[in-house]
Amino acid sequence: MHLTTKQIAILLVPFLISGVIYFFDMDIVKNVHYLFPNYKEYTNKTLDKKAVIYLKIESKDKLYQEIQSDILARRENAKWVAERVLYKKMPPKPKNLYIREKDHFSSKIEKKKANLNNLKLQAVFSKDKVAIINEHFVKESSSLGGVKILKIEQNRVLLGYKKGKKWIYLFQ
């Protein structure tokens, strides 16, 4: 029995293939996994990508929520400051602004002079045009016991009376 070369080749090809696989088995396996990824590996990779995206979205949402809570807190703080500090209602005219003297015949001029001496400038907020005089908050064009606040500058305030004007200074 004689075999043709074709028949010999067909007989030897499985042995040759098994020899190649034996020597290069790890390389072949790596390349086969690369070409045909396992379902678990494929799903793990996609899940990992989606998890990263989800974590980014979650961190941005958390930051957004913090910003929103800060905005609400700022609004509440601004409201509190506006109600309690900046726009405090002017108290009624102080009764003790004029010095009362026992002599009923004293002139109005002496009372006004005493009034000028009693007003003490305690603080000035020139940017806001607000000052503190005798523990009362005043602003430009407001009045305090018959005295009109004409102008507020960095360290002085111009007061207007019926008979004239006078500067009071922060440090006297």
C-alpha positions as CSV (number, residue, x, y, z in Angstrom):
1,M,0.0,0.0,0.0
2,H,1.3,3.2,-1.1
3,L,0.2,6.5,0.1
4,T,0.2,9.6,-2.0
5,T,1.7,12.8,-0.8
6,K,-1.7,14.2,-0.4
7,Q,-2.8,11.4,1.9
8,I,0.5,11.7,3.9
9,A,-0.1,15.5,4.3
10,I,-3.6,14.9,5.5
11,L,-2.3,12.3,8.0
12,L,0.5,14.6,9.4
13,V,-1.5,17.9,9.6
14,P,-3.2,17.0,12.9
15,F,0.1,16.1,14.5
16,L,1.7,19.3,13.2
17,I,-1.2,21.4,14.6
18,S,-1.1,19.6,18.0
19,G,2.7,20.3,18.1
20,V,2.3,23.9,17.4
21,I,-0.5,24.2,19.9
22,Y,1.6,22.4,22.5
23,F,4.5,24.9,22.1
24,F,2.5,28.1,21.7
25,D,-0.5,27.3,23.9
26,M,-0.4,30.4,26.2
27,D,0.1,32.8,23.3
28,I,-2.8,31.2,21.4
29,V,-5.1,31.3,24.5
30,K,-4.2,35.0,25.0
31,N,-5.0,35.9,21.4
32,V,-8.1,33.9,21.4
33,H,-9.4,35.7,24.5
34,Y,-8.5,39.0,22.9
35,L,-10.4,38.1,19.7
36,F,-13.3,36.5,21.4
37,P,-13.8,38.0,24.9
38,N,-15.4,36.0,27.6
39,Y,-18.9,37.2,28.4
40,K,-18.1,37.8,32.1
41,E,-15.0,39.8,31.2
42,Y,-17.0,41.8,28.7
43,T,-19.8,42.5,31.1
44,N,-17.3,43.4,33.9
45,K,-15.6,45.9,31.7
46,T,-18.9,47.6,30.7
47,L,-20.1,47.5,34.3
48,D,-16.8,49.1,35.4
49,K,-17.2,51.9,32.8
50,K,-20.8,52.5,33.8
51,A,-19.9,52.5,37.5
52,V,-17.2,55.1,36.9
53,I,-19.7,57.3,35.0
54,Y,-22.3,56.8,37.7
55,L,-19.8,57.8,40.4
56,K,-18.9,61.0,38.5
57,I,-22.6,61.8,38.1
58,E,-23.2,61.1,41.8
59,S,-20.3,63.3,42.9
60,K,-21.6,66.2,40.7
61,D,-25.1,65.7,42.1
62,K,-23.7,65.8,45.6
63,L,-21.8,69.0,44.8
64,Y,-25.0,70.5,43.3
65,Q,-27.0,69.7,46.4
66,E,-24.3,71.3,48.6
67,I,-24.4,74.4,46.5
68,Q,-28.2,74.6,46.7
69,S,-28.1,74.2,50.5
70,D,-25.4,77.0,50.7
71,I,-27.6,79.2,48.6
72,L,-30.6,78.7,50.9
73,A,-28.4,79.3,54.0
74,R,-27.0,82.5,52.4
75,R,-30.5,83.7,51.7
76,E,-31.6,83.0,55.3
77,N,-28.4,84.7,56.6
78,A,-28.9,87.7,54.4
79,K,-32.5,88.0,55.5
80,W,-31.4,87.8,59.1
81,V,-28.7,90.5,58.6
82,A,-31.1,92.7,56.7
83,E,-33.8,92.4,59.3
84,R,-31.7,92.6,62.5
85,V,-28.6,94.6,61.5
86,L,-28.9,96.8,58.4
87,Y,-32.5,98.0,58.4
88,K,-33.2,98.3,62.0
89,K,-36.2,100.5,62.6
90,M,-35.5,103.8,64.0
91,P,-36.5,104.0,67.7
92,P,-38.9,106.7,68.8
93,K,-37.4,110.1,69.4
94,P,-35.3,109.9,72.5
95,K,-36.8,111.8,75.4
96,N,-33.5,112.6,77.0
97,L,-31.9,114.3,74.0
98,Y,-32.5,117.8,75.3
99,I,-31.2,118.7,78.7
100,R,-33.9,119.7,81.0
101,E,-33.1,122.5,83.3
102,K,-34.8,123.5,86.5
103,D,-35.1,127.1,85.2
104,H,-38.3,127.3,83.1
105,F,-37.1,130.6,81.6
106,S,-34.1,129.2,79.8
107,S,-34.0,129.9,76.2
108,K,-34.3,127.5,73.3
109,I,-30.8,128.4,72.2
110,E,-29.3,127.1,75.4
111,K,-31.2,123.8,74.9
112,K,-29.9,123.5,71.3
113,K,-26.3,124.1,72.5
114,A,-26.8,121.5,75.1
115,N,-28.2,119.2,72.4
116,L,-25.1,119.8,70.2
117,N,-22.8,118.8,73.1
118,N,-24.8,115.6,73.8
119,L,-24.5,114.0,70.4
120,K,-21.6,111.7,70.2
121,L,-20.5,110.0,67.0
122,Q,-19.6,106.4,67.9
123,A,-19.1,104.7,64.5
124,V,-19.2,105.5,60.8
125,F,-19.8,103.2,57.8
126,S,-19.1,105.6,55.0
127,K,-19.6,103.2,52.2
128,D,-23.2,102.4,53.4
129,K,-23.8,106.0,54.5
130,V,-24.7,104.8,58.0
131,A,-23.5,106.0,61.4
132,I,-24.1,105.4,65.0
133,I,-24.9,108.5,67.1
134,N,-25.7,108.0,70.8
135,E,-26.3,104.3,70.3
136,H,-28.8,104.9,67.4
137,F,-28.3,103.8,63.8
138,V,-28.8,106.7,61.4
139,K,-28.4,107.2,57.7
140,E,-28.1,110.2,55.4
141,S,-31.3,112.2,55.2
142,S,-32.7,110.7,58.4
143,S,-33.3,112.6,61.6
144,L,-32.6,112.0,65.2
145,G,-34.6,114.1,67.7
146,G,-35.2,117.0,65.5
147,V,-31.6,117.0,64.1
148,K,-31.3,116.1,60.4
149,I,-28.4,114.0,59.2
150,L,-27.2,115.8,56.1
151,K,-23.9,114.0,55.1
152,I,-21.9,111.0,56.4
153,E,-18.2,111.0,55.6
154,Q,-15.3,108.7,56.6
155,N,-14.8,110.1,60.1
156,R,-17.4,112.8,60.5
157,V,-21.1,113.5,60.1
158,L,-22.8,116.8,59.2
159,L,-25.9,117.6,61.3
160,G,-28.5,120.1,60.3
161,Y,-30.4,122.2,62.8
162,K,-33.1,124.9,62.2
163,K,-30.4,127.6,62.7
164,G,-27.4,126.0,61.1
165,K,-25.2,123.0,60.5
166,K,-22.4,121.4,62.5
167,W,-19.9,118.7,62.0
168,I,-19.4,116.0,64.7
169,Y,-16.3,114.0,64.5
170,L,-15.6,110.4,65.3
171,F,-12.6,111.1,67.5
172,Q,-13.1,114.2,69.6
